[in-house]
Amino acid sequence: MLLTSLAWGETSNPYLPRARLLLEELRYAEAARALDQARAQPGNARDTLLEILELQGVVAGMLQQPAKARTAFQTLLVLAPDYRLKGDYAPRVVTPFFEAKGWVGDKGAALRLEALPTSGADNLLTVQVKPDVLNLGRSVRFHQREAGAGWSEQEQPLTEGKASVARKATRVEWWAELLDERRAVLTSLGSDTSPLGALAPGAISATPAPLPAPAPVSPLPGKQPQVARAPGLPLRTVAYVSLGLAVGAGATGGFLGVRSNQDRARVVGAPVDEAGLTVGLTQREAFALDARARSQARWANILFGVAGAAAIAGGTLWVLGAPVNVSATPAGVVVGGAFP
């Protein structure tokens, strides 16, 4: 927990540093009260709000209040679905966090602020909140400016999930922040460094239309047409691999075939006595040699088959991997190549 506190940044909320300290000292009940005070402060920045919600969930979990922890984590993950806990906590904290994460995913509850297009003579900048299943949003703070001017702010209440503000000029840059009942920033659309652009209906854009692409020029009679030479396909590489496999499989199969013949020859060529009984090998040795000879013969046949198939595939791919020439002529396109 002491190491975890180093991950938190600075904040203008006076109650949040005290809540961190109480949490480090394991004074959970006092930390919960400090976090409630921090949450009640008006105008919390988004990062500050997310930290408060995380710590509220952590403290509630440590106090064995799973329902309260789950509620705090649900609010946190609605605002930031990809949020990760800044520390390693006990299951009493981690369990409600992942339950809240699953709830947000199942409900599709991630909060979004979207810009709506203008229509007709509409001279408004309009945003819409989606889906806001926890009914957190209360107003939208718009920021807009003309080119080269400073930002001006205007706050508008949400009505049926939408808020609008009049455009201050024909061409403006703008961005917006969604606020809760304490005017804490829940989410934003754009930023002061990455604003959106808006153009009043009927205004003429200063951006020139793109020039049409030049039509292709046919080669003049008597001149050599341009030839595009396609590089050899990667089939040649696969061909080399197949041929190498064929050589390896054939060599291994030949070795096993020779060993099989040798073992079988030892069984067949073993000396016998006058009564016709084998005296050079015991019965156990004879059975073992025969079984090994059969196994080696079977594997030799399999490897010979693999070698043959690989050789055929490698030869085919070698031919198909030859480079191809593509040229344009007055009569059409000519594709040609050469066998190796």
C-alpha positions in Angstrom: 0.0 0.0 0.0 2.9 2.4 0.8 4.3 1.8 -2.7 0.9 2.1 -4.3 0.5 5.7 -2.9 3.5 6.8 -5.0 1.5 6.2 -8.2 -1.0 8.9 -7.4 -0.5 12.4 -8.8 -1.0 15.8 -7.4 -4.5 17.1 -6.9 -6.1 20.4 -5.9 -8.7 18.6 -3.7 -7.6 19.1 -0.1 -9.3 16.0 1.3 -7.7 13.5 -1.1 -4.2 13.6 0.2 -5.6 13.0 3.8 -7.6 10.0 2.5 -4.4 8.5 0.9 -2.5 8.9 4.2 -5.3 7.3 6.3 -5.5 4.4 3.8 -1.8 3.8 4.2 -2.2 3.8 8.0 -5.0 1.2 7.6 -7.5 3.6 9.2 -10.2 2.6 6.7 -13.3 4.1 8.4 -11.6 7.5 8.6 -10.4 7.2 5.1 -13.9 6.5 3.9 -15.1 9.7 5.5 -12.3 11.7 4.0 -13.1 10.2 0.5 -16.8 11.2 0.9 -15.6 14.8 1.6 -13.3 14.7 -1.4 -16.1 13.4 -3.6 -18.4 16.2 -2.4 -16.0 19.0 -3.4 -17.2 20.8 -6.5 -15.3 20.9 -9.8 -13.2 17.8 -9.5 -11.0 17.1 -12.5 -11.6 13.7 -14.3 -8.3 12.1 -13.0 -9.1 13.2 -9.4 -12.7 11.8 -9.7 -11.4 8.5 -11.0 -8.9 8.2 -8.1 -11.6 9.0 -5.5 -13.9 6.3 -6.9 -11.1 3.7 -6.9 -10.1 4.5 -3.3 -13.8 4.4 -2.3 -14.1 1.0 -3.7 -10.9 -0.2 -2.1 -11.8 1.1 1.3 -15.3 -0.4 1.1 -13.8 -3.7 0.2 -11.4 -3.6 3.1 -14.3 -2.8 5.4 -16.1 -5.9 4.0 -18.8 -3.8 2.4 -19.0 -5.6 -1.0 -22.2 -3.8 -2.3 -20.7 -0.4 -1.6 -17.4 -1.4 -3.2 -19.2 -2.7 -6.3 -21.2 0.5 -6.6 -18.0 2.7 -6.5 -16.3 0.4 -9.0 -19.3 0.4 -11.3 -19.2 4.2 -11.5 -15.4 4.1 -12.0 -15.6 1.6 -14.9 -18.6 3.4 -16.5 -16.3 6.4 -16.9 -13.2 4.4 -17.7 -13.9 0.9 -18.9 -10.2 0.0 -19.3 -9.2 1.2 -15.8 -6.8 -0.9 -13.8 -6.4 -0.9 -10.1 -3.2 0.9 -9.0 -2.0 -1.9 -6.6 -2.3 -5.5 -5.5 -5.3 -5.9 -3.2 -6.9 -8.7 -1.3 -9.8 -10.7 -2.9 -12.3 -8.7 -0.9 -11.3 -5.7 -3.1 -10.5 -7.5 -6.4 -13.7 -9.5 -6.5 -16.2 -6.6 -6.5 -13.9 -4.8 -9.0 -14.2 -7.6 -11.5 -17.9 -8.1 -10.8 -18.4 -4.4 -11.7 -16.2 -4.8 -14.8 -18.4 -7.7 -15.9 -21.6 -5.7 -15.3 -20.3 -2.7 -17.3 -19.4 -5.1 -20.2 -22.8 -6.9 -20.1 -24.8 -3.7 -20.0 -22.7 -1.9 -22.5 -22.7 0.9 -20.0 -19.5 2.8 -20.9 -20.3 6.5 -20.9 -19.7 8.4 -24.2 -20.2 12.0 -25.3 -20.9 12.3 -29.1 -21.3 15.3 -31.4 -24.5 15.5 -33.4 -24.4 16.8 -37.0 -26.1 20.2 -37.9 -28.9 20.4 -40.4 -30.5 23.1 -42.4 -30.0 26.6 -40.9 -29.1 25.2 -37.6 -26.3 27.2 -36.0 -25.8 25.1 -32.9 -23.1 22.9 -31.5 -24.9 19.9 -30.1 -23.7 16.9 -28.2 -25.4 13.7 -26.9 -24.7 11.5 -23.9 -24.8 7.7 -24.4 -25.8 5.6 -22.7 -25.6 7.0 -19.1 -27.2 4.0 -17.4 -26.3 5.5 -13.9 -27.8 8.9 -14.8 -24.6 10.7 -13.9 -24.6 13.6 -16.4 -26.2 16.9 -15.5 -24.7 19.5 -17.8 -22.1 20.1 -20.6 -19.4 22.7 -20.6 -18.6 23.9 -24.1 -15.3 25.5 -25.1 -15.1 27.3 -28.4 -12.9 29.8 -30.2 -12.3 31.5 -33.5 -9.0 31.1 -35.3 -6.2 32.8 -33.3 -8.5 33.7 -30.4 -8.7 32.4 -26.8 -11.2 29.8 -25.5 -14.6 30.9 -24.2 -16.7 28.7 -21.9 -20.4 28.2 -21.7 -22.3 25.6 -19.7 -25.6 24.1 -20.7 -27.9 21.7 -18.9 -28.7 18.3 -20.4 -32.2 17.8 -21.8 -33.1 14.3 -22.7 -29.5 13.4 -22.9 -28.6 16.4 -25.2 -27.1 19.9 -24.8 -26.5 22.6 -27.3 -24.8 26.0 -27.6 -24.8 28.7 -30.3 -21.8 28.8 -32.6 -20.0 32.1 -32.0 -18.6 32.4 -35.5 -18.8 31.0 -39.0 -15.8 28.8 -38.4 -14.9 27.7 -34.8 -12.8 25.1 -33.0 -14.6 23.5 -30.0 -14.6 20.8 -27.4 -16.9 19.8 -24.6 -16.9 18.3 -21.1 -19.7 16.3 -19.4 -20.3 17.3 -15.8 -22.1 15.7 -12.9 -24.2 17.3 -10.2 -21.1 18.5 -8.4 -19.6 19.8 -11.7 -16.9 17.1 -11.7 -15.7 16.1 -15.2 -17.1 12.7 -16.2 -15.8 12.5 -19.7 -14.9 14.9 -22.6 -15.2 15.2 -26.4 -12.0 16.6 -27.8 -9.6 18.8 -25.8 -7.9 22.2 -25.8 -5.0 20.5 -27.7 -7.2 18.4 -30.0 -10.3 20.4 -30.6 -13.1 19.6 -33.1 -13.8 21.9 -36.1 -17.2 23.2 -37.1 -18.4 25.2 -40.1 -21.7 27.1 -40.2 -24.2 25.7 -42.7 -23.9 27.4 -46.1 -20.3 28.6 -45.5 -17.9 28.0 -48.3 -14.9 25.9 -47.2 -11.5 27.4 -47.9 -10.1 23.9 -48.5 -9.6 23.4 -52.2 -11.2 20.4 -53.8 -8.8 17.6 -54.6 -7.6 17.6 -58.2 -8.8 14.6 -60.4 -6.2 11.9 -60.9 -4.5 12.2 -64.4 -5.8 9.7 -66.9 -3.4 6.9 -67.9 -1.4 7.7 -71.0 -1.3 4.9 -73.6 2.1 4.2 -75.2 2.8 5.9 -78.5 3.1 3.8 -81.6 6.7 2.7 -82.2 7.8 3.2 -78.6 8.5 0.4 -76.2 5.8 0.1 -73.6 6.7 0.3 -70.0 7.2 -3.1 -68.4 6.6 -3.9 -64.8 8.6 -6.9 -63.6 6.9 -8.7 -60.7 9.4 -10.1 -58.3 9.6 -13.9 -57.9 6.9 -15.2 -55.6 7.8 -16.6 -52.2 7.0 -20.0 -53.6 10.7 -20.5 -54.4 11.4 -20.4 -50.7 8.7 -23.0 -50.0 10.1 -25.1 -52.9 13.6 -25.1 -51.2 12.0 -26.3 -48.0 10.1 -29.0 -49.7 13.1 -30.3 -51.6 15.2 -30.3 -48.4 12.4 -32.3 -46.7 12.4 -34.7 -49.5 16.2 -35.3 -49.3 16.1 -35.7 -45.5 13.1 -38.1 -45.5 14.6 -40.2 -48.3 18.0 -40.4 -46.5 16.4 -41.4 -43.2 14.1 -43.9 -44.9 17.1 -45.5 -46.7 19.0 -45.8 -43.4 16.0 -47.5 -41.7 15.6 -49.8 -44.7 19.2 -51.0 -44.5 18.9 -51.6 -40.7 15.7 -53.6 -41.2 17.4 -55.8 -43.8 20.4 -56.4 -41.5 18.2 -57.4 -38.6 16.1 -59.7 -40.7 19.3 -61.2 -42.2 20.5 -62.0 -38.7 17.3 -63.9 -37.9 17.2 -65.8 -41.3 21.0 -66.5 -41.4 21.3 -67.7 -37.8 23.2 -71.2 -37.6 21.3 -74.3 -36.8 22.4 -77.7 -35.2 21.9 -81.2 -36.6 18.3 -81.3 -35.3 17.4 -78.1 -37.2 17.2 -75.9 -34.1 18.7 -72.4 -34.2 21.8 -72.2 -31.9 23.1 -68.6 -32.8 20.2 -66.7 -31.2 17.8 -67.2 -28.3 14.1 -67.2 -29.0 13.8 -63.8 -27.2 16.5 -62.3 -29.3 15.0 -63.7 -32.5 11.5 -62.2 -31.7 13.1 -58.8 -30.8 15.1 -58.6 -34.0 12.1 -59.6 -36.0 9.9 -56.9 -34.4 12.6 -54.2 -34.8 13.0 -55.2 -38.5 9.3 -54.9 -39.1 9.1 -51.5 -37.4 12.1 -50.1 -39.3 10.7 -51.3 -42.6 7.3 -49.7 -41.9 8.9 -46.3 -41.0 11.2 -46.6 -44.1 8.1 -47.0 -46.3 6.4 -44.0 -44.7 9.5 -41.8 -45.1 9.9 -42.9 -48.8 6.3 -41.8 -49.4 6.9 -38.4 -47.7 10.1 -37.9 -49.7 8.3 -38.6 -52.9 5.4 -36.2 -52.1 7.8 -33.5 -51.0 9.9 -33.8 -54.1 6.9 -33.5 -56.3 5.6 -30.4 -54.3 9.0 -28.8 -54.4 9.4 -29.2 -58.1 5.9 -27.8 -58.8 6.5 -24.8 -56.5 9.9 -24.2 -58.1 8.2 -23.8 -61.5 5.3 -21.7 -60.2 7.7 -19.4 -58.4 9.4 -18.1 -61.5 9.3 -14.3 -62.0 6.5 -12.8 -64.2 6.7 -9.9 -66.6 3.6 -7.6 -67.0 3.5 -5.1 -69.9 0.9 -2.7 -71.3 0.4 -2.6 -75.1 -2.2 -0.9 -77.3 -3.9 -4.2 -77.6 -4.1 -4.8 -73.9 -2.0 -6.3 -71.1 0.6 -9.0 -71.7 1.7 -11.3 -69.0 4.7 -13.5 -69.6 7.4 -15.5 -67.8 10.2 -17.9 -68.3 10.7 -21.4 -67.0 13.9 -21.9 -65.0 
